[in-house]
């Protein structure tokens, strides 16, 4: 595996750009700070924001300063503006918790930032006289409660007006970063896989082991998506079953040896995923790159443009075939692929589990967390911002895993930041009540928050539509398809707002419930893995061609890994025969079936994949799928 990481200066990406005719200006993207201290890069909302940002995710303890060095263009008095967001403002109209300050050349600017307003906006940090030359600039967190900063802008211009968002901000950002004028490097591959979760990893390696040169694009520094140490969901589902028993064996090469959600980071063995990709010479990994645009030629994708989530450089990847493993169906959406989102009506596909009337509800996103026992009394700051907890409605628990789920009644893409932030807010609010106000809090007195995720564990958003749409009837009746591919074993597991939680927090629920309806292992048609109207687009993961109901059984990660494995094989056949994904079904299905039966896993691999003892030892969130 070749990992493409550009070499950057030890300083941040610093750009002095003249926006006014006679002004000196400095535009600083905070995600490019050289020393991020305790601040984290949050790239999840680039589709709406246009950029990553830095966030002070300290779980109530102020994080260490993020620091970088800037080149002051000329000696002058500068006004400093910061683009930030009072993140609790959707629920509380008062001062927010995400407070921070700016320090330049060792001097604090007067304003406290991030605690006012009700949207992403520019806030005035103050004025400062600066000498031309190199100066340190710092983000100084005051609370540890997820203050966030997108851009710092220094200008000598009076009464500057800066756009708060939309196309104007994007144009200004691109101009400031020099992206519009920079030559764009084009990299060419046989297959481009976008999304470095389990589906994308398996798609890339499967294709490479079948002779292709593959680009794998991942917008985080770690691989594995929901199975990474950033989200901490274990691998669900079973492999090496059904007519194509070779599928899924490759997951043994990186699968975890200990199970469970919301466990310490080492449970998720990120290094095994790194090694799995690094050992493949045919895979070039693009870590910390997010796909932001596509160029199409008729009904085919020609190129995908990717942007570095910290340095904001852009590259163009060109290939005859693409696989959308983003979860959100981002590549398909940008290319104009047909898709569905929300719940179909019962009559649409004659699904008994579907609602009578179609709606926009989806399964939600989880922010997991756990605490530790310090052996002595500890404190936690007061935190209450629009959702009131008391002794009757609080959750008297020391950890929260998949059931802590938000956003089922919101748009999982356009409102993704609000969904994530609500997940954080209820965790901090509930814990504050347990620590500070619960009458009998002996269980919590000595405990501190040890880990709270800030990357959302999503379950559902766009589903790209293929030549076949898997539905409940296929599962219930075990319908045979000649293009049977991967086998799904998970129950029909459709999350919905927990009624008890909804009664306590009407319209603001933050917990989910589910009914596990056991199934007979079922092999899903290959036709669910390519777009019906974009000729060279595959998809693998939770964005494949299924109804909302059918998604309940295919969405777990061992299953999505097998999807990726099939896509890699099919892409290799497309390359061999100069064919489209659809033509593999029409003319080369026997060849694909033979490959699926053999699998792309390494021969003789006996590494444990943990799926056997899960049957006996795991709890409700990983139920027994196969009756013994």
N, C-alpha and C positions, 0 to 999 in steps of 0.2 A: 504494500500500500504506500502510495505517495501522499503525503499530507502537504497541501499547499497553504503555507502561512507566509505572508509577506513580511519582510523585515522593515520595522519602523524605528524611528529615532527613540531614544530613551525619553525624550519629551513627548508630550501628547501631540496630536495632530492640531497644530495651531495655525490659524489663518487670519492674517490681517487683511481685511478687504474694505475698500472704500465704497460705501453705499451712498453717502452724501458727497457732493462735488468737492467740498473743502474739508471734510471731516476725516479724522483718523479713527478707525474702527477695528475691533478685535472680536471675532466670533469663535467661541470655544465650545465644542461638543463635549459634555462632561464624561460620556462613556469612553472617551479617548484619553482620559487622565492617565499619566504614567504610573502613579501610585494610587490605587483606588482605596487604600486603607481598608476600613470595614464596610464600605459601600459596595453594593452589588450591581451588576449590569442587568437591566431588565429589558429584554428585546421582544416580549410577548405581544406588544401592541403596536409594532412598527407599521402594520397595515393602516392603522388609524392615525398614529403619531407622525409617521414618516421617519422615525429615528428611535434608537434605544435611549435609555436614560439611566442615571445612577439613582439608587435608592438605599436609604439607611435602614436596613432590615436588622434591627438589634433586639427585637422582642422586649422592648422597654428599657434597654440599656444603651446609652449613646455609643455609637460606633466610632472608631478612630477616623481621623481626617483623611479625605481624599485630597491628594496634592499633585500639582503638576507645575511645570515651568513655562511661562509665556514670554514672548518677545514684545515688549511695549514699543509700538512703532515710532512714537515721538513724545517728547516731554510736554505734558499738558494736564489739564484737569479733565478727568473722565467721569462720565455718569455710567453706572453699572446697572444693567438690567438682567433679570434671571427669569427664565421660563420654568414655572413650577405649578403645583396643583395642591390645593387643600383637599386631600383625598377622602375625608369623611364628610364633606359638604353635601353629598346626596342624601344624607340621613340626619345631619346636624348642622344648623345654620350658624352656630357660634364658631369660636376659634378652634382650629383643628390641631391635631397632635404632631403633625410632621414638621416640626420647627427646625430650622438650620440658619446658619449665617455664612457670609463670605468673608474670607481674609485674603488680602493682597499685600505682598511685601511685608508680612508680619503685622499688618494693621487690619482690625475688624471694621467692616463697613457697618453703618449704624442700624440698618433694618433687620428685623427678624422675618424670615421668609417661610413660605409654605403653609402658613396657618390661616390665611384669609382667602376670600374669593370662593367661587363655586364651579370653576372649570380650569382647564389648563390655560394659563395666562402669563403675561409678562409682569413681573413685580420689580419695583425700583429698589435696588439694594442700597444706593447712596452714591455719593461723589467722593473722588479721591484724586489727589495730585500725585502723578507718577512721572518719574524720570524715564527717558528712553533706555531700553536695554532689557535684560532678563530679570523677571520677577516670579516668585512663587505665588500661586493662587491656590486657595484651599476651600473645600466644603467642610464646614464644622457642624456636625450633628448635635442637636440639643436634647433629644428625647429617646432615640432608638426606635421610634414608632413610624418608620417608613416614609420619612420625608423624601422628596424626590426632586431631582433637578435635571432638566433636559439640556439647556443651553445657557451659557453666561455670555453677555454681550457688553463690551466696553465701547463707548463712543464719546467723541468730543463734540458731537452735534447736539444742539439744543432742541428740546421738545420733539424727540424722536417718536415716530409712530411705527410700531412693529405689529405684523399680523399675528393673531392668536392661533391660527390653524388653517387648514384647507390648502387650496392650490397656491395661494399667495405665500404662505409659510414654506411650503415645499420648494417653490421657485427661489425664495430667498436663501433657504438652506443649501440648495444645490449650487447657487451662485457663490455663497460664502465658502463652500467646501471645494469649489473649483471642479465639480463633477461635470458641469455642462461643457467645459472646454477641454477636459482631459481625454486623451485617446483611450478608448475602451478595449481592453485586451480580450481577444476571442480565443477560447480553449475548445478543442474539438474532441468528442468522444463517440463511442458507439451507443452508449446509453447514459442518460442523466437521471439519477434518482434524487428526488428532493424530499428530505425528511430523514433524520437519522435515528428514528425509533426502531423498535424491533422489526417492523415490516420493511423499512428502508434498508436496514443493515442486511437482512436476509436477501432482499432483492439484489443489492449490489454484489454480494459475495456469490450468490447463485449465478448471476450473469458472468462475473469474472471467472469463475471456475469452469464456465462453458465457453471461454475464449474471448469475451468482450473486454474492451477498455471502458471503464465505468467511472463517472464522477458521482460522488455521494456528498450531498449538501446538507449540512446540519447547522441550525442556527444557535446551538448552544455549544459550550466547550466540552461537554460530556455527551456520550452516546447513550441510547437506550430509551429516550422519551420517558414515558410513565414508569419504566422499570429502572430509571437512573436514580442515583443518590439524591437528585434534586427533587424528585416527586415521591419515590419510594412505594411503588405498587409492585407486588410480586407477579410472577408469570402465571397466568391462569390458562386452563385448557389442557388438552392432551394431544400428543403427537404420535406419529408412526402407527396410525390406525387406518382402517378402511381399505379401499381398493389400491390406494397409492401409499403403501406403508413406508416408502423411503422418505416421504416428506416430514420434515421436522427434526430429523436426526441431527442436522447441523446446529440446532439450538442447544444440544448437549455440549457444544464447544464453548458456549459462553453463559449457559444457564446457571442461576445461583444454586448454591448447595444448602442454603437456609431460606425458609419461606417466611412470609408475613408482610403485612403493610405497616407503614409508619414505624420502622425499626431503625437502628443506627445505620449510618451510611455504609459501613463495610458489608452489611448484609447484601447489598445490591451489586457488589463486585464490579464496579465500573472498569477496573483494569482488565478484566476478562473480555469485555466488549471492545475495549481499545485494541487488545491483542488480536481479537478475531478479525477486525478490519485491517489492522496494520500488517498482518501476515499475508494479505492478498496483494500480489504485485499488480494485478489488473485494476485495483480500486484506488482512485485518487480522492482523498478526503478533503473537503472544504469545511473546516470547523469554523464556527462563528460567522457563517454566511447565511443570509436570509434571501430567499427568492422574492423579488419585488416587481418583476414584469416579465412578460413573454412577448415574443414576436411570432406571428403566425403567417403561414403561406397557404392561403385558402383554408382548408379544414385540417391542416397539420401545423404543429408547433415547430418552428424553425430554431429558435433560441430562447433561453431563459437568462434573464439578468439577475445577478445576485449581488447583494451589498454586505460588506463586512459590518457586523453588529457593533464593533468598537471603533474601527478606524474609518468607516464610511467610504472605503474604496469600492469600486464596482468592477465586476468581471462579467463577461458574456460567455455562456456555455452553449455550444452548438452540438446537436446530435440528430440522428434520424429517428430516435425513439426516446420517450420520456416516461418516467413513472412518478406519479403523484402519491407520495407517502407522507404528506404533511398532516394528515388527520383532518384538517379543515378544508381539504380539497382546493387549496389555494391555486395550484397550477391550472387545474381544470377550470376554475372560476375565471382566472385571468385570460384563459384561452377561449372562453365562451362555451365550455362544455355544459351539457344539460345536467341539472342537479336537482335534488329535493332537500328540504329541510323541515323539520317538525314532524308531526304525526299525521299520517294519512287517515282518511275516514274509513270506517268499517266496510263500507260498500266499495271503496276503491279497489281493494284486492280480496274482498270477502274474508277479512281477518277478524275472527272473534275477539282477539285481544286489542284491536284498534278501537278508538273512540267512535261514537256515532257520527260526530262532526269533526272534520279535520281541524287541527289547530297548530300553533307554533311551538308547543311544548317540546323540549328535548330533555334527555338525561343531563344532569348537571355536571359541574366541575368540583373536584374536592381539593381542599387545602387541609392536609393532614398535620398532626402535631403530637408531641408527647412531652412529658415532664420528667424531672429527676428528683430524687430525694437527697437533700444536702446534709441530712443528719442534724440540722439545726434550723431554727426559725429564720425565715427569709421574707423579704418584702417584695411588693410589686406596685408600680405606680397606679394611681387612680386612672381609670380609663372608662369613659361612658360618653358615647357619641350617637345618640338618637335611637338606640335599642336598649331598653331598660331591663336589666336582670334583677331578680329578687329571689328570695329563698324558695318561692313556689315554682318559678319557671327556669331556674338555672340548671345547667347540666353538671351534676356532681361526679365528674370523671377526671382522670389524670392523663388521658390521651384521647385523641380523636382520629379515626381513620376514614374509610371510604364514606361512611354515613354522614360525615360533615360535608355536605354537598349543596352548592348554591347555583342559582342562575337557571333553574328549570323553566321559569316563566320569562326569561330574558333571552335576547339574541346572543348566542355563544360566541359570535364573531365581533359584531359591531359594539357590543356591550361587555366585551371580555374583561376590560380593566375594572369596571364596576363590579362584575361578578367576583373576580379575584379579591378585590378590596373588601367586599362584604364578608367574604370568607375570613379574611384577616381580622376585620373589625369585631365579628362575633366571638372569635377565639379570644382576643385580648379583653373584650368586655366581660365575657363569662369568667375568665380567669381572674380579672380584677375583682369581680364580686366574690368569688370563692376565697380569695386571699384577704380581702379588706372588709367584707360585710356579712358573709355567711355566719350565722350564729354559732353553729357547731362546725368549725373548719379544721379540726385536728388532723384530718386526713390530708389537708393541703398546706398546713402551716410550715412544714419544712421543705416544701417542693418549689422548684422553679421551672419555668419553661426551658426546655433543653433544645428543642427543635420545632420550628414552625416553617412549613414550606412556603415559598412565595411564587413558585412556578405552578400554575394550575394543572391539576390532573383531569384533563377533559375526557368526556365519554362520547359526545355526539355533537355534530354540527352539520356541515354539508355532506350529502351522500351523492357521489357522481353516478350518473345513470349509464348502464352498459346495455349490451344487447339482450341481457336477461336481468330481471329484477327479482331477487330472492324474496319470498314472502312466507307467511306463516304456513300456508297450505303445503309448501315444499317440505317443511320441517315435520309437520304433523303426520303427513302421509308417507314420509320417506320417499319422495318422488325420485325416480331414476332419471338421470341425465347422462347422455353419452359422453359429455365433456366433464364428467365428475372430476374434481381436482382435490383440493384440501378437504379434510374432514373436520367438521365442527362438533364439539362435545359438550360445550358449556350449556347450561340451562337457558330457557327463554327468561332472561333476567332483565326486566325493564324497571328502572328506578322511577319513583314518583315522590312528590313531597310527603314526608312523614306526617300522617294525620295528627298525631299528638303534638308534634312540634308546630304544625300549622295552627292548631287551636290556641297555643300559647303565644305565637307570633304571627297573627293572620296577615298574609301578604308578604311577610318577611321571613319565611321559614328558611332554615339553614341545615336541615337534616333530611335525609332521604330514607325511604323504605323500598322493599322489593318483594316480589313473590317469585320464588324459583320454581319454574315449571320444567321438570326434567324431560329430556328428549332422548331419542335414539340417535346415536352418532350418524351424522348426515354429511355426505360429500357435496360440496357446493359447485355449481357449474363454473367452468373457466370463463364463460361469457360475462360473469359479474366483475371481471378484473380488467376490462378495458372499456373505454368510452364509446358510446354509441354514435357520437357525432364529431369527435376529434380523432382523426384517423391513426395517429401515432402515439396515443396516450394510454398508458396502463395506469392502474391505481391499486394500491394495497394498503390495508389498514382499515380503520373504522370508516373510511370514506368510500368503500366499495359500493356496488350497485345492489342495495337491499332496501327493504322498507324499514320504517322505524321498529316495527315488531321484530323482524328478522335480525336487525342489528343486535338485539338483546343476546343472541347466541354466538355471533361471529366476532365480537369486538374485543375479546380478551387476547393477551399478547402472544401466547404460544400459537394460537390460531392465526393471528395477523402475521406472525413470522412465516408460517407456511404459505400464506398468500404471497408474501414477498418472494419466497423461494420459487413458486410457480411462475411469477412474473419474470424473474431472472431467466428461467429456462425458456419461456415463450419469447422473450426479447432476443435470446441467442438464436432461436429458430427464425425469427423475423430477419435478423442479420444474415443468416445462412441462405435464406430463400428470397431475400429482398421482398419480403411480404409485410403486410399490415398485421396487427394483432388479430383482427377479424379473420384474415386469410389463414392464420394458423388453425383456427377452429374449422374453417371450411375445407382446407386442403392438407393440413399436416397434423391432424389431431392424434393419429396413431403414434407419430414420432414424439409429440409432447407427452402422451400417456406413458410411453416407455421411459422417458426421462423422469417423470414424476414417480413412477414405481421404483426407480433406482435411487432417486434423491440426490441432492448436492452435498450431503454431509460427507465428512471424511470417513473412509472405510476403517473399520476396526475401532471407531471412537467409542470408548466406554465411560466417558465422563458422566457423572450423575447429572440428571436434569431435574431431579426433585419431584417429578410428577407422580411417582408411585406412592411414597409415604404421605403425600398431600391428601390422598383419598381417605386416609384414616385420621389424620391429625389436624386438618384445618377446619376453621369455623365457618359460619354461615356465609361469609363473603366468598368462600371457595367451596361450594357444596359438592357432595359426591355426585358426579355426572354419570358415572357408569355403575349400574346396579350390580353388585357382586353376589 
